[in-house]
Amino acid sequence: MRIAKHFVSVGQRRVHYFRAGKGPALVLLHASACSAKVLRPLIEAFAGDFTVIALDTPGFGLSDKLSTAAPRIEDFADALAETLDALGIRHVAVQGRHTGASIAAEFAARHPERCAMALTDGYPLLAGDYDEARIAQYLKPIEPAWDGSHLVWLWFRYRDQHAFWPWNAQRLRNRADTDIPDLDFLHRGVIEFLEAGNDYRLGYAAPFRHDAAGLFQRLRVPVCFGTRPGDWLHHMTHLYPPGTWHEVMPREGDDAAERERTILKRNPATGTVPPPPACAALPGRPTTDYASIDGTSLLLRAAGQDRPGEPVLLLPALPGSSALYDELLMALAAYRPVFSLDLPGHGESDPLPGNPQDVETWARAALAVLDRLGLARVQLYGHQGGASVAVELALRQPARFGAPALEAPIVLEAPLATEFARHFAPDLAPCWEGAHLLRAWHHVRDQELWWPWYRRQRGNARTHEPRIEPAALTARVREILKQPASFQPAWRALIDYPLAERMRRLAVPPLLVCAAEDAFAPAFAAARAARPDAAAVTLPDTSAARARLLSDRR
């Protein structure tokens, strides 16, 4: 069964969601500070009976936050109604966990004409126990640290959320009655915290301030308050008023999902569910959407679609994603249309079956996306690993692409290439101690300090001002950690790719570009030696400088 991913514009907000199945509309809402990624097992369980819409709630995952400074659960419920308007869906059933449960129940109370029923998986009744000081103690800020220690703190904060309630009361009486989730679950949760950043506290705080007890008397449609053994909210059922529809679900996820499916089928939504609408452009930012290639969803960014001229395809550094290039996309969009994409197995793009990581596979995926967009002529701009993909594309279809612009291409002379093959990248497979997060951090940070980054000696110190501001490093690390299984194979593929030889085969010389601060700036001389007839430009490390350089290329 295919789970599709989409964006929809809701006013000036961008909302991200998953969609699968066919039948009455069912909305799934996740807990804080997760995203709809955590709901994949439920999507699969329910899609046989429903059209499942699993939303990233505002401020989480890839959905924009609400504009309200301190949004309430009521604001999130109204935002859900606005999202359904944008999707063209009038009537739904809603299921939610924890924060999602609060939103689901409040939606049922505030919008009964649109809600067939709601089902909660742990309904928070917290307002009487948490004042603002205690909320602040529970919802600690994420403060990027120069040494990456905030990543390890976040790892254990999220792990202990499943070992204690609350997570910061680490005593025997506060031990949780549940297993610690597996490593992939913990890793996903940490990355979702980093995606939300400090704004995670906005949505997370809302249930603590919600008049959850007062909601019961406002309900006019069926709401089943489900709880599960092992969930700390299971012990709050004594606060439910008499007559509440309460169901104790099985402890295990699969059994609980089957029980929930049976309950949801009692009161299905009415009406039909229209196809997903196109995501409307919003001012001042790229439009995000997905291109589906043989069932694999690839994230695509676009800007400047109203501009004349040949479009530019920006191929980001690998391993990594296009999320770090929004400023450059918008600078280029002042001159011509521009696209970028997360290549398979990176950023927010799904991996292809078997997760192959090689330049040829990435090039084929990019070609499929361009074919889907109907773009006959495209200018190529590739950064680092993306430059290798640009060269491969230009060799495969020279009439379509012409001469690519290559920024800091990874051209390594023979002795260094052999050395890189031994030291190129750390293993980022999640581990119980969270050390993989620090390995990622210092891999990225050390690229700013030494060349090559694994030779930490005085003679290898780089001479530019290091770009090691903790918040910016956190964003870079977050993007490579979204799909850690791709990290080492991608690096291996880039080192093994014969880029210098492939550059020499280009019929038209490429444009070689480099900023002195780039991690591969020390290898720029090797790139120039591979194509001495190519124009080579050293430019400031700014989006404006890059955009001006590309503005009049033909």
C-alpha positions as CSV (number, residue, x, y, z in Angstrom):
1,M,0.0,0.0,0.0
2,R,1.3,3.4,-1.0
3,I,1.4,6.2,1.5
4,A,1.6,9.5,-0.4
5,K,3.0,12.8,1.0
6,H,1.6,16.2,0.2
7,F,1.6,19.9,1.2
8,V,-1.4,22.2,1.2
9,S,-1.5,26.0,1.7
10,V,-3.9,27.1,4.4
11,G,-4.0,30.9,4.2
12,Q,-0.4,31.9,4.7
13,R,0.5,28.6,6.4
14,R,2.0,25.5,4.8
15,V,0.7,22.2,6.0
16,H,2.3,18.8,5.4
17,Y,0.4,15.5,5.5
18,F,0.4,11.9,4.6
19,R,-2.5,10.3,2.7
20,A,-3.5,6.7,2.0
21,G,-6.4,4.5,1.4
22,K,-10.0,5.0,0.2
23,G,-13.3,5.5,2.0
24,P,-14.7,7.8,4.6
25,A,-12.3,10.6,5.8
26,L,-10.2,9.8,8.9
27,V,-7.8,12.4,10.3
28,L,-4.9,11.2,12.5
29,L,-3.2,13.6,14.9
30,H,0.2,12.9,16.5
31,A,1.6,13.6,20.0
32,S,4.1,16.3,20.7
33,A,6.8,16.8,19.7
34,C,6.5,14.2,17.0
35,S,5.3,14.5,13.4
36,A,3.0,12.3,11.3
37,K,5.9,10.1,10.6
38,V,5.2,8.3,13.9
39,L,1.7,7.5,12.6
40,R,2.8,5.3,9.7
41,P,1.8,2.0,11.5
42,L,-1.7,3.5,12.1
43,I,-2.0,4.8,8.5
44,E,-1.3,1.3,7.3
45,A,-3.8,-0.2,9.8
46,F,-6.6,2.1,8.9
47,A,-6.1,2.7,5.1
48,G,-8.1,-0.5,4.2
49,D,-11.3,1.2,5.5
50,F,-10.7,4.9,5.3
51,T,-9.1,7.7,3.4
52,V,-6.5,8.5,6.0
53,I,-5.1,12.0,6.3
54,A,-2.3,12.1,8.9
55,L,-1.3,15.7,9.5
56,D,1.9,17.3,10.8
57,T,0.1,19.6,13.3
58,P,1.1,23.3,13.3
59,G,4.7,23.8,14.3
60,F,5.8,20.2,14.0
61,G,7.2,18.1,11.2
62,L,7.1,20.2,8.0
63,S,4.0,22.2,8.9
64,D,4.3,25.9,9.7
65,K,3.5,27.0,13.2
66,L,0.4,29.1,14.1
67,S,0.9,32.9,14.2
68,T,-0.5,33.1,17.8
69,A,2.2,33.7,20.4
70,A,0.8,31.1,22.8
71,P,-1.6,28.9,20.9
72,R,-4.3,27.1,22.8
73,I,-5.8,23.7,22.0
74,E,-8.8,25.6,20.7
75,D,-6.6,27.4,18.2
76,F,-5.2,24.0,17.0
77,A,-8.8,22.7,16.6
78,D,-9.8,25.7,14.5
79,A,-6.6,25.3,12.5
80,L,-7.7,21.7,11.7
81,A,-11.0,23.0,10.5
82,E,-9.2,25.5,8.2
83,T,-7.0,22.7,6.9
84,L,-10.0,20.6,6.0
85,D,-11.5,23.6,4.2
86,A,-8.3,23.8,2.1
87,L,-8.4,20.1,1.4
88,G,-12.1,20.3,0.4
89,I,-13.2,17.8,3.1
90,R,-16.4,18.6,5.0
91,H,-16.9,15.7,7.3
92,V,-14.3,13.5,9.1
93,A,-13.6,11.2,12.0
94,V,-10.6,12.1,14.1
95,Q,-8.1,10.1,16.1
96,G,-5.4,11.6,18.1
97,R,-2.7,10.7,20.7
98,H,-1.9,12.9,23.7
99,T,-1.7,16.5,22.2
100,G,-3.4,15.1,19.2
101,A,-6.1,13.7,21.5
102,S,-6.7,17.1,23.0
103,I,-7.0,18.6,19.5
104,A,-9.3,15.8,18.3
105,A,-11.7,16.1,21.3
106,E,-11.7,19.9,21.1
107,F,-12.4,19.7,17.3
108,A,-15.4,17.5,18.1
109,A,-16.7,20.0,20.6
110,R,-16.1,23.2,18.5
111,H,-17.1,21.8,15.1
112,P,-19.6,19.0,15.8
113,E,-21.2,19.5,12.3
114,R,-17.9,18.4,10.8
115,C,-17.0,15.6,13.1
116,A,-18.5,12.1,12.9
117,M,-16.7,11.0,16.0
118,A,-13.4,11.4,17.8
119,L,-11.2,8.7,19.3
120,T,-8.4,9.6,21.8
121,D,-5.4,7.6,22.6
122,G,-4.6,9.1,26.0
123,Y,-6.5,12.3,26.8
124,P,-4.5,14.8,28.9
125,L,-6.2,16.1,32.0
126,L,-3.4,18.3,33.2
127,A,-4.5,21.9,33.8
128,G,-4.9,21.4,37.6
129,D,-1.4,20.0,38.1
130,Y,0.7,22.3,36.0
131,D,1.2,26.0,36.6
132,E,3.4,28.1,34.3
133,A,6.5,27.4,36.4
134,R,6.1,23.7,36.2
135,I,5.3,23.8,32.5
136,A,8.6,25.7,32.0
137,Q,10.5,23.1,34.0
138,Y,9.0,20.3,31.8
139,L,9.5,22.1,28.5
140,K,13.2,23.0,28.6
141,P,14.5,25.1,25.7
142,I,16.8,23.5,23.1
143,E,19.9,25.5,23.3
144,P,22.5,24.7,20.6
145,A,25.9,24.3,22.2
146,W,29.3,24.8,20.6
147,D,30.3,21.2,21.4
148,G,27.1,19.5,20.3
149,S,26.2,18.5,23.8
150,H,22.6,19.7,23.3
151,L,22.1,16.8,20.9
152,V,23.0,14.2,23.6
153,W,20.9,16.1,26.2
154,L,18.0,15.9,23.8
155,W,18.6,12.2,23.1
156,F,18.3,11.3,26.8
157,R,15.5,13.8,27.4
158,Y,13.5,12.0,24.8
159,R,14.6,8.5,25.9
160,D,13.7,9.3,29.6
161,Q,10.3,10.5,28.4
162,H,9.6,6.8,27.9
163,A,11.3,5.8,31.2
164,F,9.8,8.3,33.6
165,W,6.7,10.5,34.0
166,P,7.4,13.3,33.9
167,W,10.8,12.8,32.2
168,N,12.5,15.2,34.6
169,A,11.3,13.3,37.8
170,Q,13.8,10.5,37.6
171,R,12.7,8.5,40.7
172,L,11.4,5.0,41.3
173,R,7.8,6.2,41.9
174,N,7.9,8.0,38.5
175,R,9.1,5.0,36.5
176,A,7.0,4.3,33.4
177,D,5.2,1.0,32.9
178,T,6.5,0.5,29.4
179,D,9.4,-0.6,27.3
180,I,11.9,1.9,25.9
181,P,11.2,2.3,22.1
182,D,13.8,1.0,19.6
183,L,16.7,3.0,18.4
184,D,15.0,4.1,15.1
185,F,12.0,5.4,17.1
186,L,14.2,7.4,19.5
187,H,16.3,8.8,16.6
188,R,13.2,9.9,14.7
189,G,11.9,11.6,17.8
190,V,15.1,13.5,18.4
191,I,15.2,14.7,14.8
192,E,11.5,15.9,15.1
193,F,12.5,17.9,18.2
194,L,15.2,19.5,16.2
195,E,12.9,20.2,13.2
196,A,10.5,22.0,15.5
197,G,13.3,23.8,17.4
198,N,12.4,25.8,20.5
199,D,8.9,26.4,19.0
200,Y,8.2,22.8,20.0
201,R,7.1,24.3,23.4
202,L,4.2,26.1,21.8
203,G,2.2,23.1,20.8
204,Y,3.5,20.9,23.6
205,A,2.4,23.4,26.2
206,A,-1.2,23.7,24.9
207,P,-2.6,20.6,26.6
208,F,-1.2,21.7,29.9
209,R,-3.3,24.8,29.7
210,H,-6.4,23.2,28.2
211,D,-9.7,23.1,30.1
212,A,-9.8,19.4,29.4
213,A,-12.2,18.6,32.2
214,G,-14.7,21.2,31.1
215,L,-14.7,19.8,27.6
216,F,-16.8,16.7,28.4
217,Q,-20.0,18.7,29.0
218,R,-19.6,20.5,25.6
219,L,-19.6,17.3,23.5
220,R,-22.5,16.7,21.1
221,V,-21.0,14.0,18.9
222,P,-19.5,10.6,19.9
223,V,-16.1,10.8,21.5
224,C,-14.4,7.6,22.7
225,F,-11.7,8.2,25.3
226,G,-9.3,5.4,24.8
227,T,-6.4,4.6,27.1
228,R,-3.7,2.0,27.1
229,P,-1.9,0.2,30.0
230,G,1.7,1.6,30.1
231,D,0.6,5.1,29.1
232,W,0.8,7.5,32.0
233,L,-2.5,9.0,31.0
234,H,-4.2,5.6,31.6
235,H,-4.1,6.6,35.3
236,M,-6.2,9.7,34.8
237,T,-9.4,7.9,33.9
238,H,-10.8,8.4,37.4
239,L,-11.2,12.0,36.4
240,Y,-13.6,11.2,33.6
241,P,-17.2,12.1,34.5
242,P,-19.9,9.4,34.7
243,G,-21.2,8.3,31.4
244,T,-18.0,8.9,29.5
245,W,-17.4,6.5,26.6
246,H,-14.1,5.0,27.8
247,E,-12.3,2.0,26.3
248,V,-9.2,0.3,27.6
249,M,-7.2,-0.6,24.6
250,P,-4.6,-3.4,24.3
251,R,-1.1,-2.5,25.4
252,E,0.6,-3.5,22.2
253,G,0.4,-1.3,19.2
254,D,-0.9,-3.7,16.6
255,D,-3.7,-5.0,18.8
256,A,-4.6,-1.5,19.9
257,A,-4.8,-0.3,16.3
258,E,-7.2,-3.2,15.4
259,R,-9.4,-2.3,18.3
260,E,-9.4,1.4,17.3
261,R,-10.2,0.5,13.7
262,T,-13.3,-1.4,14.9
263,I,-14.4,1.6,17.0
264,L,-13.9,4.1,14.3
265,K,-16.0,2.0,11.9
266,R,-19.0,2.5,14.1
267,N,-19.4,6.2,13.2
268,P,-17.7,6.9,9.8
269,A,-17.7,10.3,8.2
270,T,-20.1,11.0,5.4
271,G,-19.5,12.4,1.9
272,T,-16.6,11.9,-0.5
273,V,-13.0,12.8,-0.2
274,P,-11.7,14.8,-3.2
275,P,-8.3,14.4,-4.7
276,P,-5.4,16.3,-3.0
277,P,-5.3,19.9,-4.2
278,A,-2.2,21.5,-5.6
279,C,-0.1,23.4,-3.1
280,A,-0.5,27.1,-3.8
281,A,2.6,29.3,-3.8
282,L,3.2,31.6,-0.8
283,P,5.0,34.9,-1.1
284,G,8.7,35.1,-0.1
285,R,9.4,31.4,0.1
286,P,9.8,28.4,-2.2
287,T,6.8,26.2,-2.9
288,T,7.3,22.7,-1.5
289,D,5.7,19.6,-3.0
290,Y,6.4,16.0,-3.9
291,A,7.1,14.3,-7.2
292,S,6.1,10.7,-7.2
293,I,8.5,8.5,-9.2
294,D,7.4,4.8,-9.4
295,G,5.8,5.2,-6.0
296,T,8.7,6.9,-4.4
297,S,8.0,10.5,-3.1
298,L,10.8,13.0,-3.8
299,L,10.6,16.4,-2.1
300,L,10.7,19.3,-4.7
301,R,11.2,23.0,-4.0
302,A,10.3,25.6,-6.6
303,A,10.5,29.4,-6.8
304,G,10.3,32.1,-9.4
305,Q,7.8,30.2,-11.6
306,D,6.6,33.5,-13.0
307,R,10.0,34.6,-14.2
308,P,11.2,34.3,-17.8
309,G,14.2,32.3,-19.0
310,E,15.5,28.7,-18.7
311,P,14.9,27.2,-15.3
312,V,17.8,26.3,-13.0
313,L,17.9,22.9,-11.2
314,L,19.9,23.3,-8.0
315,L,21.4,19.9,-6.8
316,P,22.3,20.2,-3.1
317,A,25.4,18.8,-1.4
318,L,25.2,15.1,-0.5
319,P,24.6,13.7,2.0
320,G,22.2,16.5,2.8
321,S,19.0,18.1,1.6
322,S,17.6,21.1,-0.2
323,A,16.2,22.5,3.0
324,L,19.5,24.5,3.6
325,Y,19.2,26.3,0.2
326,D,16.0,28.3,0.6
327,E,17.9,31.6,0.6
328,L,19.8,30.7,-2.6
329,L,16.6,29.5,-4.2
330,M,14.9,32.8,-3.5
331,A,17.9,34.8,-4.7
332,L,17.9,32.9,-8.0
333,A,14.2,33.3,-8.3
334,A,14.7,37.0,-8.8
335,Y,16.1,36.2,-12.2
336,R,14.6,32.9,-13.4
337,P,12.6,29.9,-12.4
338,V,14.5,27.6,-10.0
339,F,13.9,24.1,-8.7
340,S,15.7,21.9,-6.2
341,L,15.0,18.5,-4.8
342,D,16.0,16.1,-2.1
343,L,17.5,13.1,-3.9
344,P,16.3,9.6,-3.0
345,G,17.2,8.6,0.5
346,H,18.1,12.1,1.6
347,G,16.2,14.8,3.5
348,E,12.5,14.3,3.1
349,S,12.7,12.2,0.0
350,D,11.9,8.5,0.3
351,P,14.6,6.0,-0.4
352,L,14.2,3.9,-3.5
353,P,13.7,0.1,-3.0
354,G,16.9,-1.2,-1.4
355,N,18.1,2.4,-0.9
356,P,20.8,2.5,-3.7
357,Q,23.2,5.3,-3.2
358,D,25.2,6.2,-6.3
359,V,25.6,9.0,-8.7
360,E,23.9,7.2,-11.6
361,T,20.8,6.5,-9.5
362,W,20.5,10.1,-8.3
363,A,20.8,11.3,-11.9
364,R,18.1,8.9,-13.1
365,A,15.8,10.2,-10.3
366,A,16.5,13.8,-11.2
367,L,15.7,13.1,-14.9
368,A,12.4,11.5,-13.9
369,V,11.5,14.5,-11.9
370,L,12.3,16.9,-14.7
371,D,10.4,14.7,-17.2
372,R,7.4,14.8,-14.8
373,L,7.7,18.6,-14.7
374,G,7.9,18.8,-18.5
375,L,11.1,20.8,-18.6
376,A,12.9,20.5,-21.9
377,R,15.8,22.8,-21.2
378,V,17.4,23.3,-17.8
379,Q,20.5,24.9,-16.4
380,L,22.3,22.8,-13.8
381,Y,23.9,24.0,-10.6
382,G,25.4,21.4,-8.4
383,H,27.1,21.8,-5.0
384,Q,29.7,19.3,-3.8
385,G,28.1,15.9,-4.3
386,G,25.4,17.6,-6.3
387,A,28.0,18.7,-8.7
388,S,28.8,15.0,-9.5
389,V,25.1,14.5,-10.3
390,A,25.1,17.6,-12.5
391,V,28.0,16.2,-14.5
392,E,26.3,12.9,-14.9
393,L,23.1,14.6,-16.1
394,A,25.0,16.7,-18.6
395,L,26.7,13.7,-20.0
396,R,23.5,11.8,-20.4
397,Q,21.5,14.5,-22.1
398,P,23.9,17.3,-23.3
399,A,21.3,19.0,-25.5
400,R,19.0,19.4,-22.6
401,F,21.4,20.7,-20.0
402,G,24.4,22.3,-21.7
403,A,27.4,23.2,-19.5
404,P,26.7,22.7,-15.8
405,A,27.8,25.1,-13.0
406,L,29.8,23.1,-10.4
407,E,30.4,24.6,-7.0
408,A,33.2,23.0,-5.0
409,P,33.1,19.7,-6.9
410,I,34.6,16.7,-5.1
411,V,37.6,16.1,-7.3
412,L,40.3,14.3,-5.3
413,E,43.8,13.5,-6.6
414,A,44.9,9.9,-6.3
415,P,46.7,9.8,-3.0
416,L,44.0,11.8,-1.2
417,A,41.2,9.8,-2.8
418,T,42.8,6.6,-1.4
419,E,43.1,8.2,2.0
420,F,39.5,9.5,1.9
421,A,38.3,6.0,1.2
422,R,39.6,5.0,4.6
423,H,38.5,8.0,6.6
424,F,35.7,9.6,4.6
425,A,32.7,9.5,7.0
426,P,31.7,8.2,10.5
427,D,29.1,5.6,11.1
428,L,25.9,7.4,12.0
429,A,23.8,4.4,12.8
430,P,21.8,5.2,16.0
431,C,23.2,3.8,19.2
432,W,21.8,3.7,22.7
433,E,24.4,6.2,24.1
434,G,23.4,8.8,21.4
435,A,27.1,9.0,20.4
436,H,26.1,8.9,16.7
437,L,24.8,12.5,17.2
438,L,28.1,13.7,18.4
439,R,29.9,11.9,15.5
440,A,27.7,13.7,13.1
441,W,28.2,17.1,14.8
442,H,32.0,16.9,14.9
443,H,32.2,15.5,11.3
444,V,30.4,18.7,10.1
445,R,32.2,21.0,12.5
446,D,35.7,19.6,11.8
447,Q,35.2,20.2,8.1
448,E,35.4,23.9,9.0
449,L,38.6,23.5,10.9
450,W,40.9,21.2,9.0
451,W,41.5,19.9,5.5
452,P,41.0,17.0,5.3
453,W,38.9,17.1,8.4
454,Y,40.2,13.9,9.8
455,R,43.8,15.3,9.9
456,R,43.5,17.3,13.1
457,Q,47.0,18.8,13.0
458,R,48.5,22.3,12.9
459,G,49.6,21.9,9.3
460,N,46.1,21.0,8.2
461,A,44.3,23.9,9.9
462,R,42.1,25.9,7.5
463,T,42.6,29.6,7.2
464,H,39.1,31.0,6.7
465,E,36.8,32.2,9.5
466,P,35.1,29.0,10.6
467,R,31.4,28.7,10.1
468,I,30.6,27.0,13.4
469,E,27.7,29.0,14.8
470,P,25.8,26.3,16.8
471,A,22.4,27.0,15.4
472,A,23.6,26.8,11.8
473,L,25.6,23.6,12.5
474,T,22.5,22.1,14.2
475,A,20.5,22.6,11.0
476,R,23.2,21.0,8.9
477,V,23.5,18.0,11.2
478,R,19.7,17.7,11.4
479,E,19.5,17.3,7.6
480,I,22.1,14.6,7.3
481,L,20.7,12.7,10.3
482,K,17.2,12.5,8.8
483,Q,18.3,9.4,6.9
484,P,21.5,8.1,8.6
485,A,21.4,4.8,6.7
486,S,22.3,6.8,3.5
487,F,25.2,8.7,5.0
488,Q,28.1,6.4,4.6
489,P,27.0,4.8,1.3
490,A,26.5,8.3,-0.2
491,W,30.0,9.4,0.8
492,R,31.4,6.1,-0.6
493,A,29.6,6.7,-3.9
494,L,31.0,10.2,-4.2
495,I,34.5,9.2,-3.5
496,D,34.3,6.3,-6.0
497,Y,32.7,8.3,-8.7
498,P,35.4,9.3,-11.3
499,L,34.4,12.9,-11.4
500,A,37.6,14.3,-13.0
501,E,37.4,11.8,-15.8
502,R,33.7,12.5,-16.3
503,M,34.3,16.3,-16.4
504,R,36.8,15.8,-19.1
505,R,34.2,14.1,-21.2
506,L,31.8,17.1,-21.2
507,A,31.5,18.5,-24.7
508,V,31.3,22.0,-23.3
509,P,33.5,23.2,-20.4
510,P,31.6,23.6,-17.1
511,L,31.6,26.7,-15.0
512,L,33.7,26.0,-11.9
513,V,32.7,28.0,-8.8
514,C,34.0,28.0,-5.2
515,A,33.7,30.0,-2.0
516,A,36.9,30.0,0.1
517,E,34.9,28.8,3.1
518,D,33.6,25.7,1.4
519,A,34.6,22.3,2.9
520,F,36.0,21.3,-0.5
521,A,37.7,24.6,-1.4
522,P,41.1,23.0,-0.8
523,A,40.3,20.6,-3.6
524,F,39.3,23.3,-6.1
525,A,42.7,23.3,-7.7
526,A,42.2,19.6,-8.6
527,A,38.9,20.5,-10.2
528,R,40.5,23.2,-12.3
529,A,43.2,20.9,-13.4
530,A,40.6,18.4,-14.6
531,R,39.2,21.0,-17.0
532,P,41.8,23.8,-17.5
533,D,39.6,25.2,-20.3
534,A,36.8,25.9,-17.9
535,A,36.0,29.3,-16.5
536,A,36.7,29.3,-12.7
537,V,35.3,31.8,-10.3
538,T,36.0,32.3,-6.6
539,L,33.1,34.2,-5.1
540,P,31.9,35.3,-1.7
541,D,30.0,32.8,0.4
542,T,26.6,34.6,-0.2
543,S,23.4,33.6,-2.0
544,A,23.3,37.0,-3.7
545,A,26.8,36.4,-5.3
546,R,25.8,33.0,-6.6
547,A,22.5,34.3,-8.0
548,R,24.2,37.1,-9.8
549,L,26.7,34.7,-11.3
550,L,24.0,32.5,-12.7
551,S,21.5,35.2,-13.6
552,D,22.7,35.6,-17.3
553,R,24.0,32.1,-18.1
554,R,22.7,30.6,-21.3
